[in-house]
């Protein structure tokens, strides 16, 4: 007769019930409300709402700036994680703690600070203004704000994987005559790729829905720097909840698609790694 496995937390039924209840209250019910409010429009009105020229422009601004910012975060986040893990230097703990500053700092405060710095009269903006480059109130400024709020996701996703990476494989490759670039490309990067992809995806998801840190630096010029979250807020201020829900539903669908693609690529990559190890 087999012994029943003892579980650390007994009572699967109760634990599962609490988990489903919390998930429903925090995630499922709020998301379902979007579909309920959007249903008031009907399919034709929904399509007309989300395909208005101004709404499409806001989608484009949100997605293109989020994509550029996420690409920058992927590169810079990997470099930051590498420096924090592989090197020892004075002030390392301070730098490591500052990575999480965008999480703790209110987004409105971040937006005001970045706007002050990158405006033509600001410390950074004045320097670039000499060369005719404007940062604040342009899409460049939006991208800067999104890089600021998104980079911790990449660093914190890659850092623990890099810390646990076995250095024996790098040493073996070096002994066999591989160059540093080859070692990174063939030995290190495949191990970091799933974590890097996860962090970049999370950063992208955060960026497309960011409002507080962007609304100040964007300038909110229609068809140029107006973002989708601002369009949602504008509809809410006019008490047009159905239209606001329709725009939000598109953003929600995009976020789900991003998460699905990330999980699909991760699963595929894990299968390839297991097949290679076998």
Secondary structure, DSSP 8 states (H G I E B T S, - for coil): -------SS--HHHHHHHHHHHHIIIIIHHHHHHHHHHHTT-HHHHHHHHTSHHHHHHHHHHHHHHHHHHHHHHHHHHHHHHHHHH---TTHHHHHHHTTHHHHS-HHHHHHHHHHHHSTTSHHHHHHHTTT---TTSHHHHHHHHHHHHHHHHHHHHHHHHHH--HHHHHHHHHTT--HHHHIIIIIHHHHHHHHHHHHHHHHHHHHT--HHHHHHH---TTTT--HHHHHHHHHHTT-HHHHHHHHHHHHHHHHHHHHHHHHHHHHHHHHHHHHH-
